[in-house]
Amino acid sequence: MDLRMDLRDHDGNLDAHHEDVSPGTGSLPPRAWYATSDAPALSLNGTWRFRLSPTADAEDDAFTAGHHDSEAWDEITVPGHWVLQGHGAPQYTNQLYPFPVDPPRVPTENPTGDHLRVFGLPADWPGTGTAVLRFDGVESCARVWLNGTELGDFKGSRLAHEFDVGALLRPEGNVLAVRVHQWSAGSYLEDQDQWWLPGIFRDVTLLHRPEGCAGDHFVHASYDHRAGTGTLRVDANVQGRVTVAELGIDVATGEEVTVPVEPWTAETPKLYDGVLATAGERVPLRIGFRTVALEGGLIKVNGRPVLFRGVNRHEFHPETGRALDLDTMRADVLLMKRHNINAVRTSHYPPHPAFLDLCDEYGLWVVDECDLETHGFQAVGWRGNPVDDDRWTPALLDRAARMVERDKNHPSVIMWSLGNECGTGRGLTAMAEWIRARDRSRLLHYEGDSSCADTDVYSRMYADHAEVERIGRGEDEGPGRRRELPFLLCEYGHAMGNGPGGLSEYQRLFETYDRLQGGFIWEWIDHGIAHPTYGYAYGGDFGEELHDGNFVCDGLLFPDRTPSPGLVEYKKVIEPVRIDGDGRDGTVLLTNLHDFADLTHLAFTWSYEVDGVSVADGALPVPATGPGERAEVKLPPAPARGGDAETRWTVRAVLADDTAWAARGHVVAWAQLVDEAGRTEPVPPGGLAPVRESGRILLGPAVFDARGTLLSLGNLEISDLRLDVWRAPTDNDNGMPWRPETPPAAQWRALGLHRMQHRVDDVELTENALTVRTRVAPAASDLGLRVAYRWRSDGSRLLLTLRVEPEGKWQVPLPRVGIRFGLPGASGPVRWFGGGPGEAYPDTGAASLVGVWESDVDALQTPYVRPQENGARPGLRWAEIGGLRIDSGDGPAFTARRWTTEQLDAARHRTDLTPGDTVWVNLDIGRHGIGSGSCGPGVLPHHQLHARPATLHVAFSTAVTRGNGAASH
Ligand code: IPT
């Protein structure tokens, strides 16, 4: 029996367009995209009728003609994904195909969405000319009918497809029918690390095409940095005139003109408004003059090398998936600009074209990446990889052409990327050749081919610092051609959960070696899907059989676009002005790290702080310092000196005027320069004697039990104060499941650091101290920590000196070393003098500002989508919480939360964390760094915490004084 019989149509042909390697049939050649012209357009976004079938062929296609009772169907919003509108469910896999790898075949179970829209033409729709129907994005394969006539079918989910429909249109009652298959041959080319989200997820538009309309057009606008002139030529496939009023340009299409201009750069995104006027249409042009070149082994724009401070951006919204409205796109661009980001890689497909308009307008360098990834073939030894199989080459070329033609008029796009993680193959070379022949004005990127045969940059992902440094020095091995090329980290700093750590060290390398032209953080936003039970859902939460868990939540933004601490850190690390100097002698050294702009757009300010509180501030005049130049300026005489106070300057670079992306005063860069280190209060000599009384030990205001466990201080109850070495592992601690190395968290658990036993060895009362000696160790191991708690009191304060002495040969770093204790009923306000306002860890602390801060316990939590260690404030001098005052001269890290570390560790989603009555406080004298081990290098050696002798001094008191001034920042 022929099992494929049912797939054959009446001519006996295999009737399965979706399983055909071809890009499709019937659509128009791709062309430049523009938002509007003066030709009428009709948006077909809105409510459509919808019917979901479990297979590609289960339902009749009578609906395509319109004589159909679609009234009984459901409704769906277009643009949108049906799996986010109550039909079926999303699925998340990273590299693996969620179906058997048997290209180009896909499963019989192939959710298929029939979409129907009946529309009339507006009364003023012209009677002449023709019309095209444009789909900006449909996942993964669509077949289209208008008024019962099949227009064709297409694949290439994140690319535009147009059909000529003029002859079929009626004034009213047009029936537009679109059948969308979740799985198609195209799915093999779209194995990006993201949710599988079928549907018509970008705009559907009917565009009137007047007679004599502008067809495709190509704006060539280069800049000669020596002459200061721009050269413009607009090629079009119809005759027309090109005018740019501001430049006095009025030329024919195809005609070249050179005039003095201001160039376009991401720092100075000067756009000139122009018009392409043909007999039938006026198309607005937004022209940016710039020249991209590979010169002397460097990527140069307008003659100068650029340093990419970039991010990888997937399109994502927690409610609508990859269907993004303009406000969301703008929010992304504004957030990027406000965080000093200057570049976007559109991982791993061309974004909605309106996003590129925003990049042109606000200024971002764009690496525009093709909608292509075949990563899942790696799991089968790359056998059958479509990029190395000529049958697929037309589909690859179609994708390359649809990207280049659609996006070629954007000055922000300076590099084309062939795709992501496809291995190597002839198809990629064919794409590269086609792109080079079509557009010589941009460079080519592809990371997956280590020979760099087809590319202009040597691009890597997740290379560690040492290797990046070798590459910077030109000491890397590799094919000759590659060694001539500039270097990019197209992905680094995996922003999954708490982290990424180690960004400062990368940035120092980028700034040291010319060949290292920066990188792109992976990635911009967590793809957590809003979920009634979980808060945000990740892989597995929809019952997927195969999934990659919370690997999909690895962004600098939380799903709701709140910046995570990682973004705040990145902003500081990549700030375009380095502020250095010597606070003691009042010298400030400024380095302008912009590639093009001088410092005149910034105003500099100083503030002088005494014990974290600003007592004076003023303006700091700075000369106009060109890109790459340095300046030295003097601070005024220190406003207050002497005494025990810690004094420091905070110097800030802020926007001097409003810009399109932030208001005047927005902080771009800052630094703190210490004037006087201050003196921490010494432990008083002598002190009270501890006494035993009715089974307890009393020491000044403190009560201990007979074993020396602290019970209370004055009328504050304190519970379980003891050494703590455990933290709820971060995603970076958990490492990469696919790698052979045992990640730190697994080593910690294997050793039992999450279940340490505390044995009390000795409780000693002397005339001025209570000393409790313990041994803290995991079961089944002979490793241990000898811990001595030495308690003293001067009558009002309780002083703890904690000494930790490791025993045995510790091979594993410790998550933390410090104390933890419970404060019943302490939720509410917290004030502290130390690092803030956000969390900071040893290798994520660049953005931590020393000052007096106010918050409350709940706001101290960083809501990672998968709960994990978070919220520590470093360098604590003092804190006030729930009536307790904590002072320390050792600058421990301070954490307070309404659940235990064990509860945090057990939680899978935010909603698993239910606050209890006790606030758990940690004071850590040592912490292991964060690193980027969830996909990339672990913690750098100097940020690792190894077992070694450690001491912590803390003074506890109940005398809370609220007179230390307001929060300083
Ligand atoms: C790399 C991918 O390019 C990217 O899409 C994403 O999956 C990222 O990793 C991790 O989040 S591939 C990885 C195997 C290095």
Boltz pocket constraint, residues with backbone or C-beta under 6 A from the ligand:
constraints:
  - pocket:
      binder: B
      contacts: [[A, 94], [A, 192], [A, 193], [A, 348], [A, 420], [A, 421], [A, 461], [A, 462], [A, 491], [A, 494], [A, 522], [A, 551], [A, 554], [A, 935]]
      max_distance: 6.0
